[in-house]
Amino acid sequence: MNTAHLNPKARDNSTFFFMNVLRAYASVMVVLFHANSIAQSINSVGADTHFVSPLWWHSVIDLFFVMSGFLMVHMSRKLYGSWAGAAKFATKRLVRTPPLYWLYTLVTASIFLILADSTRIGVITLDRILASLFFFPIPGGPIILLGWTLNLEVFFYTLFGLTLRLAFPRGAFVCCAILASLVAVGLTFNIDVYALRIWTDPILLDFIWGITLAVLFHSGVRLSRAARSVLLLASITILAVVTVTHFDRVLAPFNLLRPLIFGASAALLVAAATLRERDGDFGFVGNFITEMSNAAYTVYLSHVISLKAVEVAYRHLGLADRFGPTLFIVVAVPVAVGLGYLAYLAVEKPLDTYLRGKVFGDKRLVAAPAIQ
């Protein structure tokens, strides 16, 4: 039963402006993190970049996963209860997610092969290229190193799509139970098969946070402004405290603390962004942030290429020794984000419009998964 039709407070609220804010923020933090990583080696004298890596640079991956869990339930709300709905979900994801990722995987591999540079993305092999294209986890990771997050996303889509056969919210709860069971298996047994190890990583629990918030949203739960402010403050406080106490422990691989701390912090942000009445009109600022949010997928996939181009130019012009690594970050981040936005307009929007028109006869651009 669709509680949104029974409860006037459970309106669609499809704009989710503050989710766009979080998505734009997270994509820029990813670019900033990798620009800082390159800057660490850009000066032979090892000058300080003046950008200490704060914990929230790392925690935005968990934020992406929580947002993805929420958005998949929200966008698929009317698809629950039949195999036809599950098939439609799978088709939408196939049209939306792989094509652009395949394109940037092949472009990235080609560029780094031409440059003969394995320092940024590792040695490029046919196995890595094929595993990347099929979203299959292997040691060494995908060609686009952040593709490990998409490997988990696609795995989540598979489980989520299968549970759409069930009615809402039962299907959502079953999906949560499957994810939790997989994590329990991974924590209980010493799994040596790499792909199975990835598919039982505790970070999968981040999706449960998002699914749970979506169920609450469609059950009519709304929070006051004061309550949302408390959640926002609590999220920031959690990250600030962890930054100075358990940083290394939380970031350890296959670690239950990560979704319980980073995931919980992200869930508080997403709750504050979504469990509210319909967002208002934010004018030019709102349009700008929405555009940056829409471009997040392309920025996510293309920024490694953009940062590499800036690095090559920065070194070639002799700026590394003259100005050090900090100026590189100041220049590289807006350039990578700006080029990503242009690529979104030139490649992603036309490609998505074309594919949706061919498959669905629908030329509207729909949201990419939050991780993207």
N, C-alpha and C positions, 0 to 999 in steps of 0.2 A: 504494500500500500504506500502511495506517495504522500508522505506527511506534509509536503510543501503545499498540497491542495487543501489540507485540513487546517493548517496553522498559518494565519496571515503573516506571521513573522518569518516564516520559512520561505521567503521569496528567493528568487533565483540569484539576484545580486551578481549577475554574470560579469560585471566590470571588474570587481575586486581590485580597485586601484592600488590599495596598499600591498597586495600581492605583487603587483607590477613594480612597486617600489623595492620590495625585497628581492625580486628577481633581477632587477637592474643593478642593485647594490651588490648582489652575490656575483654577478658576472664581472663587474669591475674589480671586485676583490680577487677573483681568480687571475685576472690579467696582472694586477698589481703584485700578487704573490710571485708569478713567474717572471715578471720584469725584475723583481728584487733578486730572484735566484740567478738570473743572467748577470745582473750587476755585481754579484759577489765575485765573479771571475773576470770582469771587464777591465780591471785596472791591475797592472803588474805589481804595483806597490801595495795592493790590498787595502785601499782606502775604505773607510767606513761608509756605507750607503746611507746612514742616518735613518734607515727604515728597519727598526727592530720588528721581526715577524711576530705580530700579535696573534693570539689564539683564534680570533674570529676569521683570520684568513683561512685557516684550516677548517673551521666549523661551517663555512658556507656550503661545503659538499653535503653535510647533513641537512642544512637548510633546503638545498635543492631536493633532496630525497623526501623530506617531509612535505614540501610543496607538491611534489609529484604524486605522493599518496593521496593528498587532498584532491588535487585536480582530476586525477583519473576517476575517482568516485563521483565527483561533482559533474564532470563532463559526460560520464556514462550512466548517470542516474536513470535515464529512461530506457537504457539497454538491458537492465537487469530482468531476469526471469525467463530467458529463452536462449536457445543456441543461435538463433538468428541475431540476437543482440550481441552475443559473443563474437560471431563472425563479422558483424559490422565494426565492432571495436578493433578486431585484428586487422581488418582492411584499412581502417583509418590510421592505425599505427604504422602499418607497412608503407602507406603513402606518405606519411608525415615524417617518420624518423630516419629510416635507412638511406634514402637517396642522397641527401645532403652530406650525411656522414661518409658514405661511400666516396662521394666526389672529393671531399677534403682529405680523406685518407689517401687516395691515389695522388692527389696534388702534393700533399705533404711528403709522401714517399719519394715522388719524383724530384722535388726540390732538394731534399737532403741527400739523395743519391747523386745528383748533379754537383752539389757542393762538397760531396764526400765528407760530410760532417756527421759523425755518430755520437758526438758529445752531448747533444741535446735530446735526441729521441732514441738512442741506442742503434745497434746494427740492424739494418733493414734486410729481412729475409723473406722468401716467398711464404714460409709458414706464418710469419707475423702478419703479412698482408692478408692472407686468406682468413686467418683467425680474426683479424680486425673486421673484415667485411662480413663475417658471419657472427660477430659479437660473441666469440668463444674465448674464454679466458685461457691464456697460456703464460708460462714464465717469460719474463721480459716485457710483457704487456703489449697493448696494441700500438700501432704506428703513431696515432695521436695519443700521447700518454694518458691524457685525461679520459680517453675512451674506456678505461676500466669502469668509470661511473656509468657509461652507457651500457656496458656489458651487464651490470647489475640492473639497470633500468629495463632492458629488454627481457631479462629473466623475470623481473617483477611483472612486466606486461603479460608474459606468458601465464603466470599463475593467476594474475588478476582476470585475464580474459576467460580462463576456464571456470572461474567462480561466478562469472556473470550469468551462467545458466540458472543460478539460484535467485530467488526473489530478494529484493532489498528489504532490510539490511542484512539478511542472513548470509548472502553471498559475500558481503564486506567482512563479516565476522569470520567466515570460513577462510577467507584469504589471510586474515590476521593470524588465525590458528595455524595455517600452513607455514607462514613465514616464521612464527615463533617456534614451531616444531623443527624446522630446518636449522635454526640457530641453536636449539637445544642439542640436536644431533652433533653439530659442529663443536660445541663446547664439551660434549660428553666423550666423543671418540677422537682419536688421533687420525685424522684423514690425510692420507698422503697424495691422493689424486688432486692435482692443482685446481682443476675446474670445480670439483666437488667442494674443495676448501673455500673457494670464492663464493659458491652458491649456498654456503652455510655460515657466511661471515655475519657476526652480530650486527653489523651496520644495516642489515636488512630490517632490523627493528625500527629504523627511522621511517620506513613506509607505513608501519603500523600507527605511528603517531599521526601521520597525515590522514590515513583512512578513518581513524577514530574521530578526528576533528570534523571530517566531512559528514560522518554519520550524525554527529552532534548538530552540525549546521542544518542538515536536512530534517532534523527532529525539531527544529525551531529554536534552538538555543542561541541566545544573543546576550552579549555582555555590555554593561554600561561603559561609558567613557572612563570612569574612574577605575573600573576593573581592568580594562584594557591597558591603562597606564601602569597599573601595578604589574601586569604580566610583562610589559615591555621592560620595566625597571628590573624585575626579577631575572629576565633573560640576560640582560647586560651584566647584572651582578654575578650570575653563575659563571659567565665567561671570564669576568675580571678576577674572581676568586681562584678559578682553576688555572688561570694564567700564571699565578705566582705560587701555586701549590702542587698541582698534579699534572703539569703540562706533558711531560714525557710519558707518564702512565696512560693518559687518555689517548695519546697518539699512537701507542703501541699497536701493531697490526693484530687483527682478529681479537679485538678487545671489547668486552661487554661494557666497559665504562664509557666508551665513545657514544653509543646511542642513548645511554642513560644520562649522560651529561650534555654532550653536544646536541643529541637528538631532542632531549627535553627542552634545552634552551631554544632550539629552533621551533619546537612545537608551541612554546609560549609566544614566539613572534608571529607564527602563522595563526594562532588563536586570536591574537590581538588584531590581526589584519583581516580576518574573515568573519568572526562571530560578532557581527555588527550589522546595523541597518544599512540600507543601500548607500554606496558612496556618492558624494556630491560631485559637482563640476569643479575641477581645479584649473581650468583655463589652460593657458600656454604651458605652465609648469606640468600640469597633468598630462597634456598631449606629449610633451618632451619625454617624460618618464615612461609613458606607455610605449612610445617608439623605441626607447632604449630597452625596455623589457621585451618587446617583440623581436628585437635584433639579438637578444641574448644567446640564442642557439648558434647563430653564425659567429658572433664574437667568441663564443666558447670554443668553436672548432677552428677558427681562423687565426686566433691571436698568436699562436706559436709561430706561424709563418710571418706575421707582421712584426713580431718582436725580433725574429731573426733578421729581417730586412733592415730594421732600425739598428740592430747590433752591427751588421756588416758596414752600414753607412757611417755609424758612429766611430768605428775603428778606422775605417778608410780615411776619414777626414781628420784623424788625429785628435778627436775630442776626448778619447778615453784618458790620455795622459794629461791633457790640459785641464779638463774639468772634472774628471773622476766619474764614479758610477752614479752618483746621486742625480746629476743632470740627465743621465740616460733614462732613469726611471721617470723623471718629470716629463721628458719628451716622449718616451716609448709608450707609456700607458694611454695618453689621449690619442696618439697616432693609431695604436692597435684597436682601440675602441671605435675611433672614427672610421678606419678602414673596414672594420667589421660591420659597421652600420651601412656603409656604401655597398659592401658585398651582400648584405641582407636585401637592400633595394634592388641590386643588379642581378642577384642569383636566386636567393631563397624565395622571395615573394613571387617572381615569375615562375620558378620551378614548381612551387607548391600550388599556385593557381592553375598551371597547366595540368599537373597530375590529378588534382581534385576535379577539374573539368572533365578529364578523360574517364576517370573512374566513377565519379558520383554525379557529374553534370553540375557540380557546385564549385563556384570560383571564389568563395569566401576563404580568407586565410584563417585557419584555426590555430589555437595555441599549441606550440611545441611542448613536449614534456618539460616539466619545471627544471630538471637537471640540465636541460639544454639552453 
